[in-house]
Amino acid sequence: MQLSTLALPVLALAAPVLGARSPGCGKAPTIRSGEYSANVNGKNRQYIVRLPDNYNSNQAYRLVFTFHALGGDHRQIANGGSGTLAFYGLHPLMTGNNSAIFVSPNGINNG
């Protein structure tokens, strides 16, 4: 059996999940664009969230995580720098129609 033949049923099953709204849709937002920190397993972790312009809690959005390379950090990815486009160049492509929320976490010791 060819790979393309196997992929079609899998994609058909995934389609409803990809289009599903999360439990947060329609609720008042508890987060805004900015830099945040959280304690995870005793370690302080940072991440940057970028909401679409004119964010509307009644609209479903894609959620895109952008991870940095070894030695980089979350700010480099979110803001661009060291030869990297902000959000790897995806931000202007995906937010032209305001369709994505971006999250850029920082690895422990920039790893």
C-alpha positions in Angstrom: 0.0 0.0 0.0 1.3 3.5 -0.9 1.9 6.1 1.8 -0.6 8.5 0.1 -3.3 5.8 0.4 -2.6 5.5 4.1 -2.5 9.2 4.7 -6.0 9.9 3.4 -7.9 8.0 6.2 -5.6 9.5 8.8 -6.3 13.0 7.5 -10.0 12.4 7.3 -10.0 11.4 11.0 -7.8 14.4 12.0 -9.9 17.0 10.2 -12.7 17.2 12.9 -10.1 17.6 15.6 -8.2 20.3 13.8 -11.4 22.3 13.4 -12.6 21.8 16.9 -12.9 24.8 19.2 -11.2 24.6 22.6 -13.0 25.0 25.9 -11.6 28.5 26.2 -13.5 29.8 23.2 -16.1 32.4 24.2 -14.6 33.0 27.7 -13.1 36.2 28.8 -9.3 36.2 28.1 -7.0 35.7 31.1 -3.8 36.4 29.2 -2.6 39.1 26.9 0.4 39.5 24.6 3.6 39.7 26.6 6.2 37.9 28.5 5.3 35.5 31.3 6.9 33.1 33.8 5.7 30.0 35.4 7.1 27.6 38.0 7.3 24.1 36.5 8.7 21.3 38.6 10.5 23.8 40.8 12.1 25.7 37.9 11.2 29.2 36.8 10.3 29.1 33.1 9.7 32.0 30.8 7.6 32.3 27.6 6.2 35.0 25.3 2.6 35.0 24.0 1.5 37.0 21.0 -2.2 37.2 20.5 -3.7 38.3 17.1 -4.5 42.0 16.6 -8.2 42.5 17.6 -8.3 39.2 19.5 -11.9 38.0 19.8 -12.5 35.2 22.4 -15.5 34.0 20.3 -13.2 33.1 17.3 -11.1 29.9 17.1 -7.4 30.5 16.4 -4.5 28.2 15.6 -2.0 27.8 18.4 1.6 27.9 17.2 4.6 27.0 19.4 8.0 28.3 18.2 11.0 26.8 19.9 14.5 28.3 19.8 17.7 26.4 18.9 20.4 25.5 21.5 21.9 28.7 22.8 19.0 30.9 21.7 16.1 32.2 23.8 12.4 32.9 23.6 13.0 36.6 23.0 15.2 35.9 19.9 12.3 33.9 18.4 9.5 36.3 19.3 11.3 39.5 18.4 13.7 38.2 15.7 17.5 38.4 16.1 20.8 36.7 15.4 19.7 36.0 11.9 16.3 34.6 12.9 13.0 36.2 11.7 10.4 36.8 14.4 8.5 33.5 14.9 10.6 32.0 12.1 8.8 34.3 9.6 5.4 32.7 10.3 4.0 35.6 12.2 3.2 37.9 9.3 2.0 35.0 7.2 -0.4 33.6 9.8 -1.7 36.9 11.3 -2.5 38.6 8.0 -6.0 37.2 8.6 -5.5 37.1 12.4 -5.6 33.4 12.6 -3.0 32.3 15.1 -1.8 32.7 18.7 2.0 32.3 19.0 3.9 31.0 22.1 7.6 31.0 22.3 9.0 29.2 25.4 12.5 29.5 26.8 14.5 26.3 27.3 16.2 25.6 30.5 19.7 27.3 30.3 18.8 28.2 26.8 18.9 24.6 25.8 
